[in-house]
Amino acid sequence: MGETGVASTGSTFFTGPHQNPSLLAKADKNAGLYISYIPQIIKNIEGEFEINILSFYKLNEKNVLSIDFTCVDGGRIYLSDSLHTIASFQPWEYFINLTYAHRFNNSLSAGSTLKYIYSDLTGNSDQGGEEYSPARTLALDLGIDYEKQVSISDKLLLNYDLGVALENLGPKVSYSNGSDKYFLPAKIAIGLMTGFIMDINEKTSLITSLSYQAEKLLVPTPPEYYTDSLDMDGSQVIKSGKEPPSFVPLSWIQSFYDAPGGFEEEWHEVIHKAGAEICLEYTENFRLALRCGRHWEHPTKSNKKYNTLGAGVYIHGITIDAKWIPGAKGYNNYKNSYGLAAGLQLNL
């Protein structure tokens, strides 16, 4: 539903390994394969694409294992002076994820993902006498999910789901032989989904869902320095905010209160996502869904604002999904981007 996915119903659990690993525990079948492809994430970048391949196997009713591979090609980037193109390279990244999810009961599940990250953002270039090379590291994702259904009447159920996930918990990485190291984009995401399941007849149901998701990067906000002052060591003096800690776990905690603008700026760092879905279900073998969503960030941060439209169909274990971003006034970098996905679930 849009770009939300930390909280999700059983029919859309494939978002699990990427936003909340605990959702894999909702798999209906014993095994499955899912492939998604986005041919262009940002317009006007030549050759950019993202592809993901996910497979899972249900060990028993409570335990699920999954492995998936994601490759992001950043497209061809050209370096030039005022007159000529002097170089070009194609940044790309890939991730290999191993996920384990456990279902404690009909409502509560938890999961974790061990992630190998390979990131080449420099094209092995040599700039200013410094050699650049790809960054490699391991990271951890953690997630928990709680889902409940409440009977309103004989033909109407209220369904709600709450999910919390921590992503990209890992060490700093470096792209050069120098001393500069960068924080991974660690993130906390909290999502809530609620909706109704209405029985039209014995075989047909109408499912409506609304979702909201809030995300925040667990990365230190750079402090604001005085422009005309140095301390005794010759370092800049902090005017407001806090110096990023060298101990990475402490940086995750400090990211909640280190912004130079105080609480107001911390709130501006929150990314908001919302989505809606209407789904027609016939027995357990057919579902047809229409979806829409909204993504927005504060103007003082990235100022991303755009809508999403989507549709999906499920027939006897086969899933086909599509997403389209028509763009939004004032922000068109993602305009007309789209994604396609197909999946297969079966009992072995």
N, C-alpha and C positions, 0 to 999 in steps of 0.2 A: 504494500500500500504506500505509494509514493516512495520515499526512501527510508521509511521507518522499518524496523525489523528486530529491535531488541526484545520487544514483546510481540508474540505472534501466535496465531491459532495453529492447530495441527495441520491444516491444509497448506500452510505456507512455511513449514518448518525449514525448507531449504535455505532460508536466510541465516540459519543458525550458525554455521561455522564462521561466518564473516562478521556478524554483529553480536551474537550471543550463542556460545557453543552449547549451552544447556538445551536449546531448542531441538537438537538432534534426537533427544530422548522421546520426542513426540512422533517419531516415524511410525507409520501404520504398517508398512511392509518390512520384510526381513532384510532387504538389500535394495540399493538404488544407485543411479548414476545421473548426474546433472551437469549440463554444459551451458555456459552463458558467454555471450560475445557482444562487446560494445565496439563498433568500428571507429568511432571518433568521439572522444570525450569533450574536447574543446575545439571549436571551429577554427578554421584557417591554420591548423597545424598538420603538416603533411605526414602521412603514414602512421598516425597515432591509433592505437587500439588497446583493448583489454580483453583477455580471455581467461575463463576459469573452468576447471574440470574438477568435479567433486564426486566421490564415491563413498558409500557407507555400508556397514554390515551390522546387523542387530545380533549381538551375541545371545541375548535372551530378552525377556520382557522388560528388563530394567536397565540393560547396559548396551551402549552403541559405540562403535568405533568408526572413525571417518578419516580419510586422507584426501586432501585436495591440493591443487596446483593453480596458482594465479600468475599470469604474466602481463605486465603493463609496459607497452612500448610508448615512449614519450614523443615519438615522431622526430622528423629531421629538424635539427636546430642549426642555423647558420650564424657564424660569427663574422662580423665585417667592420671595416673602418668606414670613413665617410664616403668612400668611393667604391670599394671592392669587397667581395666576399673573400675572407682570408682562410676560413676553415669551416667545417661542419661536422657534426656528430649526432648520434641517435641515442639518447639516454633510455635506459630500460631497467626494469626491476622484475624480480620474480620471488614468489613466496611458496614454501611447501609447508602445509599445516597438517599436523596429526592431532585429531580431536577425540576425546573420550567424554561421553555424557552418561549420566546415571539418573534414573527416575526413582525417587524415594516412594512416591505414592501417586495417586491420580492427579494430584495438584502440583506437587513440588518436584523440580528437577534442577540439576547443577551440571556444569561441564567445564572442561579446561582444554586449551589448545596450545601445543608446543609448536612454535613457528620458526622456520629458518628463513632469513631475509638476505637476499642478494640485491644490492642497489648500485647501479652504475649510472651516475648522473653527470659524469665528466668525460666519458668516452676515452679513458686512459690518456688524457691529454697532459701536456707539459707546459705550464704557464708560469711566467715570471721566475723560471729556474726551479719550480717546485713540481714534483711528479705527483700526479693524481691517479688513483686506482679505485676499483669498486669497494664498497663497504659490505662486510659480511657479519652477521650476528644471529643470535637466538633471542626470541622474545616469547612472552607468555600472555595468553588471553584467559580470562576467567568470567564465568557467567552463572546467573541463577534466574529461575523463572517460576512464577506461581500463577496457576490458572484455576478458575473456579466457575462452575455453572450453577445458577439459581433458577428454580422453576417458578415462573410467574403464573402460568396456567397449564392446562393439559397440552396446549399447542404452542406455547411460547416459553423460551428459555432466555435468561440474561447470562451472557458470557463475558467475563472480564479476565484480563491477563496482565501481570506486572513483571517486567524484566529489568535486570541490572547487569551491566557488563563492564569489565575493565579490559582495555586492549593495549597491545604493544608495550607491555611491561618488560623492559630490557635495558642493557647498558648503553652508554654513549657510543657513537660510531664516528669513524674518521674516513675521509676521502683522500687523504694525502699523507706524505711522510712527515708532515709537520706536527705541531702539537694541538692543532684545532680539532676538537671533538664536538659532536652535535647530539642533542637529545633526540631519541626516537619520539614520534608523535603519539605518546601515551595518551589515553583518553578514557573518560568515564561516560557512560551512556545510561540513561534511565528512560524506560518506555512504558506506556500504559495503553492497552487496547481494550475497548469495550464494545458490545454490540448485542444483537438479538438474533436468535434462531427461531423462526416461525415455521411450523409445519403447515403446508398447504393441503396435503393429503398424506396418505400412508407412505408414499415413496418420494414425495417432492418437498423440499424445504427452501425457504428464502432466508439468507444470512446477510445481515447488514453489520458493518463494523466501522468504528472510528478509532484513530490512534494518534497519540502525541508522543514525541521523543525529544528529550533535551540532552545535548552533548557538550562536554567541555574538555579541552585539551589539558592534560596534566603536565604542561611544559611551563617553565618559569617565564614570566613576562619581563622583558628587559627593563631595568630601572631607568629613571631620568637623572642625568648627571648635570652638575653645574658646568657651564661652558668656560668659566674663567678661574677655576679652582683646582688645585692638586693637593693630595695629602703628602706626608713626609716621604713616602715611598715613590712619589711621582705618579700615583694613580689618580684617576678622576674621582671626585667626591660625589656621592649619591645625594641627589636633591629630594627624590621621593621614590618609593619602591624598595626592593631588596635585591642584594647581590645573589645571583643564581648559585645554589650550593653545588659542591663537587660530588656529594653523595647522592646518587640518583634517586633512591627511594624517598629521601627528604625533599627532593624537588617536586615529587608528585603531591606531597602534602602542602608545600609552600605555594604551589600554583593556585591555591584557593584564596591567598591573602597577600600576594606580592605585587599586585598591579599598582603602578604609580598613581592611578586615579582612584584608588581605594575600592570600596564595595561596588560603586557604580560601574567602574571599568570591569571588575570581575563579572558582573551581570552581563555587560556588553559582550563578553567573550563566549557566552552560551550560544550554541547553535540550536536552532529550533526546526523541528520537522513535524509535519502533520499529514495524515492520510485518511482516505475513506475507501471502502470497498462494498460493493453489492454483489452477492453471489447466489446463483441458482443451482441447487444441488438435487440430483435425481439418483436415488439410492446411494450407494457408496462408490459408484463407478463413473459418475459424470458430474462435473462442476464447470460452470461458466461464470467468470468474474470480470467485472469492470472496476477500474481503480483510478484514483486521482490523488495528488499530493501537493504539498507546498514546502519549500525550503527557504529559510530566511536567516540572515545574519546581520548584525548591527552595522550601520554605515561607517563607524569608526574602525571596524575590523575589516573583514574581506568584502562586506556589502553584497554578498551573494543573495539574490532573490530570484527564484524561478519556480515554475509549476511543472508537474509531471502528470502524464496520462498513461494508463496501462490497461492491459487485458490479459486474461489467462483462461486456458481450458484444460481440463483433466478428463481423460477417457481411458478407463480400464488400465490404470497404472502409468499412462503416458501424459506428461505435462508439457504444455507449450505456453510460454509467457513472452510478452512484448512490452517495452517501455519507450515512451517518447517524451522529450523535453521541448515544448514549443517555444520556450524562452519567456522573458518577462521584460517589461518596459524598464529601461535603465540598466539592464544587465543581460547581455546577449551572447556571452562567451560560450554558453552551453546550448544555444538555440539550435533546434532541429537535430540534436543528438538523439540517438536511439539505441536500444539494446534488445537482443533476442536471446531466448533461453529455451532449452528443451531438457526434459528429464524422464527417467524411467524408474518405476518402483515395482518390485515383484517379490513374491514369496518363494524362496528356494527350497 
